[in-house]
Protein backbone atom coordinates (compact mmCIF):
# COMPACT_ATOMS: atom_id res chain seq x y z
CA UNK A 1 0.00 0.00 0.00
CA UNK A 2 1.28 3.44 -0.94
CA UNK A 3 2.06 5.61 2.09
CA UNK A 4 0.39 9.00 2.17
CA UNK A 5 2.62 12.02 1.71
CA UNK A 6 1.91 13.86 4.95
CA UNK A 7 2.56 17.21 3.29
CA UNK A 8 -0.48 16.51 1.09
CA UNK A 9 -2.84 15.68 3.98
CA UNK A 10 -4.96 18.64 5.01
CA UNK A 11 -7.02 18.68 8.21
CA UNK A 12 -10.27 20.41 7.27
CA UNK A 13 -10.78 21.57 10.86
CA UNK A 14 -7.59 23.66 10.56
CA UNK A 15 -8.48 25.30 7.21
CA UNK A 16 -10.31 28.57 6.68
CA UNK A 17 -13.50 28.32 4.65
CA UNK A 18 -12.00 30.54 1.94
CA UNK A 19 -9.12 28.07 1.46
CA UNK A 20 -11.50 25.10 1.27
CA UNK A 21 -13.54 27.02 -1.30
CA UNK A 22 -10.46 27.68 -3.45
CA UNK A 23 -9.39 24.04 -3.31
CA UNK A 24 -12.84 22.64 -4.05
CA UNK A 25 -13.72 25.09 -6.82
CA UNK A 26 -10.33 24.61 -8.44
CA UNK A 27 -10.30 20.81 -8.26
CA UNK A 28 -13.99 20.03 -8.90
CA UNK A 29 -14.12 21.49 -12.38
CA UNK A 30 -15.44 22.16 -14.90
CA UNK A 31 -18.85 22.50 -13.26
CA UNK A 32 -22.15 22.98 -15.09
CA UNK A 33 -23.93 26.24 -14.38
CA UNK A 34 -27.53 26.53 -13.17
CA UNK A 35 -28.90 29.91 -14.27
CA UNK A 36 -31.82 30.23 -11.88
CA UNK A 37 -34.78 32.57 -12.05
CA UNK A 38 -37.08 33.11 -9.06
CA UNK A 39 -39.61 35.69 -7.87
CA UNK A 40 -40.29 37.20 -4.46
CA UNK A 41 -43.66 37.50 -2.74
CA UNK A 42 -44.33 40.79 -4.58
CA UNK A 43 -43.53 39.24 -7.98
CA UNK A 44 -40.11 40.87 -8.46
CA UNK A 45 -37.89 38.65 -10.61
CA UNK A 46 -34.37 37.54 -9.73
CA UNK A 47 -31.83 35.76 -11.92
CA UNK A 48 -28.51 34.32 -10.73
CA UNK A 49 -25.95 31.67 -11.78
CA UNK A 50 -24.80 28.82 -9.52
CA UNK A 51 -22.02 26.39 -10.40
CA UNK A 52 -22.54 24.06 -7.45
CA UNK A 53 -25.12 22.25 -9.59
CA UNK A 54 -26.06 18.88 -11.06
CA UNK A 55 -28.77 16.23 -11.61
CA UNK A 56 -29.96 14.56 -8.40
CA UNK A 57 -32.65 12.21 -9.79
CA UNK A 58 -34.29 11.28 -13.09
CA UNK A 59 -37.52 9.63 -11.91
CA UNK A 60 -38.71 11.90 -10.45
CA UNK A 61 -36.57 14.47 -12.27
CA UNK A 62 -34.80 16.55 -9.63
CA UNK A 63 -32.05 19.13 -10.02
CA UNK A 64 -29.72 20.13 -7.18
CA UNK A 65 -27.96 23.47 -6.78
CA UNK A 66 -26.38 25.05 -3.75
CA UNK A 67 -26.23 28.80 -3.11
CA UNK A 68 -23.72 29.72 -0.40
CA UNK A 69 -24.13 32.27 2.36
CA UNK A 70 -21.92 35.29 1.78
CA UNK A 71 -19.13 36.50 4.05
CA UNK A 72 -21.67 38.26 6.26
CA UNK A 73 -23.69 35.03 6.63
CA UNK A 74 -26.53 36.38 4.51
CA UNK A 75 -28.56 34.16 2.18
CA UNK A 76 -28.80 34.87 -1.54
CA UNK A 77 -31.98 36.47 -2.89
CA UNK A 78 -32.62 33.17 -4.69
CA UNK A 79 -32.99 31.27 -1.42
CA UNK A 80 -35.19 33.91 0.18
CA UNK A 81 -37.41 33.97 -2.90
CA UNK A 82 -37.75 30.18 -2.94
CA UNK A 83 -38.95 30.28 0.64
CA UNK A 84 -41.67 32.77 -0.38
CA UNK A 85 -42.54 31.32 -3.82
CA UNK A 86 -41.27 27.71 -4.07
CA UNK A 87 -40.76 27.71 -7.84
CA UNK A 88 -37.78 28.33 -10.08
CA UNK A 89 -36.58 27.96 -13.65
CA UNK A 90 -33.11 26.48 -14.17
CA UNK A 91 -31.62 27.52 -17.53
CA UNK A 92 -28.73 26.11 -19.51
CA UNK A 93 -27.55 29.16 -21.38
CA UNK A 94 -24.65 28.07 -23.54
CA UNK A 95 -21.78 30.21 -24.74
CA UNK A 96 -24.00 32.59 -26.73
CA UNK A 97 -25.45 33.92 -23.46
CA UNK A 98 -22.37 33.75 -21.24
CA UNK A 99 -21.86 37.53 -21.10
CA UNK A 100 -25.44 38.00 -19.90
CA UNK A 101 -24.98 35.13 -17.45
CA UNK A 102 -21.90 36.81 -16.02
CA UNK A 103 -23.80 40.11 -15.75
CA UNK A 104 -26.44 38.47 -13.56
CA UNK A 105 -23.78 37.41 -11.05
CA UNK A 106 -23.52 41.06 -9.96
CA UNK A 107 -24.79 41.94 -6.49
CA UNK A 108 -27.89 44.07 -7.01
CA UNK A 109 -30.53 45.33 -4.55
CA UNK A 110 -33.24 42.71 -3.90
CA UNK A 111 -35.91 44.61 -5.85
CA UNK A 112 -33.74 45.22 -8.92
CA UNK A 113 -34.49 42.93 -11.88
CA UNK A 114 -31.46 41.04 -13.26
CA UNK A 115 -33.37 40.33 -16.48
CA UNK A 116 -33.42 44.07 -17.18
CA UNK A 117 -29.85 44.51 -15.93
CA UNK A 118 -28.58 41.91 -18.41
CA UNK A 119 -30.90 42.92 -21.27
CA UNK A 120 -32.79 39.60 -21.28
CA UNK A 121 -36.37 39.13 -22.44
CA UNK A 122 -38.78 37.15 -20.26
CA UNK A 123 -41.14 34.38 -21.36
CA UNK A 124 -43.62 32.15 -19.58
CA UNK A 125 -43.10 28.45 -18.88
CA UNK A 126 -46.15 26.26 -18.32
CA UNK A 127 -48.22 27.26 -15.29
CA UNK A 128 -45.26 28.56 -13.30
CA UNK A 129 -45.33 32.09 -11.94
CA UNK A 130 -41.56 32.44 -12.42
CA UNK A 131 -40.45 33.71 -15.86
CA UNK A 132 -37.85 32.01 -18.04
CA UNK A 133 -35.17 33.59 -20.20
CA UNK A 134 -36.70 33.72 -23.68
CA UNK A 135 -33.33 33.25 -25.42
CA UNK A 136 -32.13 30.28 -23.32
CA UNK A 137 -32.29 27.08 -25.41
CA UNK A 138 -32.94 24.79 -22.41
CA UNK A 139 -35.04 25.70 -19.37
CA UNK A 140 -36.25 23.39 -16.62
CA UNK A 141 -39.32 24.66 -14.79
CA UNK A 142 -39.25 23.40 -11.21
CA UNK A 143 -41.07 23.32 -7.92
CA UNK A 144 -39.02 23.14 -4.74
CA UNK A 145 -38.97 19.70 -3.17
CA UNK A 146 -36.63 20.52 -0.27
CA UNK A 147 -33.97 22.96 0.90
CA UNK A 148 -31.23 21.45 3.06
CA UNK A 149 -29.51 23.86 5.42
CA UNK A 150 -25.83 23.09 6.15
CA UNK A 151 -25.30 25.81 8.77
CA UNK A 152 -25.09 29.53 9.33
CA UNK A 153 -21.37 30.22 8.97
CA UNK A 154 -19.95 32.20 6.04
CA UNK A 155 -19.96 30.04 2.87
CA UNK A 156 -22.37 27.49 4.38
CA UNK A 157 -24.61 26.04 1.68
CA UNK A 158 -28.34 25.81 1.13
CA UNK A 159 -28.88 22.73 -1.05
CA UNK A 160 -31.98 23.30 -3.18
CA UNK A 161 -33.68 20.18 -4.53
CA UNK A 162 -35.93 21.33 -7.35
CA UNK A 163 -38.32 18.89 -9.04
CA UNK A 164 -38.75 19.49 -12.77
CA UNK A 165 -42.39 19.80 -13.85
CA UNK A 166 -42.07 21.39 -17.32
CA UNK A 167 -39.22 21.79 -19.82
CA UNK A 168 -38.49 24.22 -22.65
CA UNK A 169 -36.16 22.58 -25.18
CA UNK A 170 -35.41 24.46 -28.41
CA UNK A 171 -35.65 22.08 -31.42
CA UNK A 172 -32.36 23.46 -32.74
CA UNK A 173 -30.67 21.92 -29.68
CA UNK A 174 -32.92 18.95 -28.83
CA UNK A 175 -34.15 16.53 -31.52
CA UNK A 176 -36.32 14.50 -29.18
CA UNK A 177 -33.53 12.08 -28.29
CA UNK A 178 -30.22 13.94 -28.14
CA UNK A 179 -28.94 17.38 -27.18
CA UNK A 180 -26.55 18.67 -29.86
CA UNK A 181 -23.49 20.06 -28.01
CA UNK A 182 -22.25 21.72 -31.20
CA UNK A 183 -25.40 23.86 -31.18
CA UNK A 184 -25.78 24.35 -27.42
CA UNK A 185 -22.08 25.17 -26.90
CA UNK A 186 -22.26 24.46 -23.14
CA UNK A 187 -19.81 26.19 -20.84
CA UNK A 188 -18.43 25.09 -17.49
CA UNK A 189 -17.22 27.01 -14.48
CA UNK A 190 -13.62 26.80 -13.33
CA UNK A 191 -12.02 28.68 -10.41
CA UNK A 192 -11.80 32.44 -10.13
CA UNK A 193 -12.90 34.24 -13.29
CA UNK A 194 -12.29 31.23 -15.56
CA UNK A 195 -14.81 29.32 -17.66
CA UNK A 196 -14.34 26.29 -19.92
CA UNK A 197 -15.68 25.54 -23.39
CA UNK A 198 -16.72 22.02 -24.37
CA UNK A 199 -14.81 21.97 -27.65
CA UNK A 200 -12.60 18.92 -27.17
CA UNK A 201 -14.49 15.70 -26.50
CA UNK A 202 -13.60 12.00 -26.56
CA UNK A 203 -15.59 8.78 -26.20
CA UNK A 204 -15.08 5.61 -24.17
CA UNK A 205 -17.34 2.54 -24.39
CA UNK A 206 -18.69 1.58 -20.97
CA UNK A 207 -17.78 -1.96 -19.89
CA UNK A 208 -20.43 -4.68 -20.00
C-alpha positions, 0 to 999 in steps of 0.5 A, spaced: 500 500 500 502 506 498 504 511 504 500 518 504 505 524 503 503 527 509 505 534 506 499 533 502 494 531 507 490 537 510 485 537 516 479 540 514 478 543 521 484 547 521 483 550 514 479 557 513 472 556 509 476 561 503 481 556 502 477 550 502 472 554 497 479 555 493 481 548 493 474 545 491 472 550 486 479 549 483 479 541 483 472 540 482 471 542 475 469 544 470 462 544 473 455 545 469 452 552 471 444 553 473 442 559 471 436 560 476 430 565 475 425 566 481 420 571 484 419 574 491 412 575 494 411 581 490 412 578 484 419 581 483 424 577 478 431 575 480 436 571 476 442 568 478 448 563 476 450 557 480 455 552 479 454 548 485 449 544 480 447 537 477 442 532 476 440 529 483 434 524 480 431 522 473 424 519 476 422 523 479 426 528 475 430 533 480 435 538 479 440 540 485 444 546 486 447 550 492 447 557 493 452 559 499 451 564 504 456 570 503 461 572 508 456 576 512 452 570 513 446 572 509 442 568 504 442 569 496 436 572 494 434 566 490 434 562 497 429 567 500 425 567 494 424 560 494 422 560 501 416 565 499 414 562 492 417 555 491 418 555 484 424 556 479 426 555 472 433 552 471 436 555 464 442 552 460 444 558 457 450 556 452 456 560 450 452 565 446 449 567 453 455 567 457 456 575 457 449 576 460 450 570 465 456 573 467 452 580 468 447 576 472 452 574 477 452 582 480 450 583 487 444 588 485 438 590 490 433 585 492 428 589 488 432 590 482 431 585 476 437 582 473 433 580 467 433 588 465 440 589 468 442 583 463 438 585 457 434 579 457 427 578 455 422 574 459 417 568 457 412 564 460 413 556 462 407 552 463 403 554 469 409 557 473 409 564 476 416 564 475 419 567 468 424 564 463 429 567 459 426 567 452 433 566 449 435 560 453 435 554 449 434 549 455 429 551 461 427 546 466 421 549 470 421 546 477 417 546 484 421 546 490 422 539 493 426 541 499 432 545 501 437 542 506 440 547 510 448 546 512 449 551 517 449 559 518 457 560 517 460 564 512 460 560 505 455 554 508 450 552 503 443 551 502 442 545 497 436 546 493 432 540 490 428 542 485 423 537 481 422 538 474 415 539 472 415 542 465 421 543 460 423 548 454 427 545 449 429 548 443 428 544 437 435 546 434 438 543 440 434 537 442 431 533 436 427 528 441 432 524 443 439 527 443 442 534 445 446 537 440 453 540 443 455 543 437 449 547 437 448 548 445 455 550 446 455 548 453 460 552 458 463 550 465 465 554 471 472 553 473 475 557 479 476 564 479 474 568 473 475 562 468 470 558 464 471 552 460 468 551 453 466 544 451 470 543 444 474 537 445 471 531 447 472 523 446 468 517 447 469 511 451 465 505 451 462 503 458 464 496 460 459 490 460 
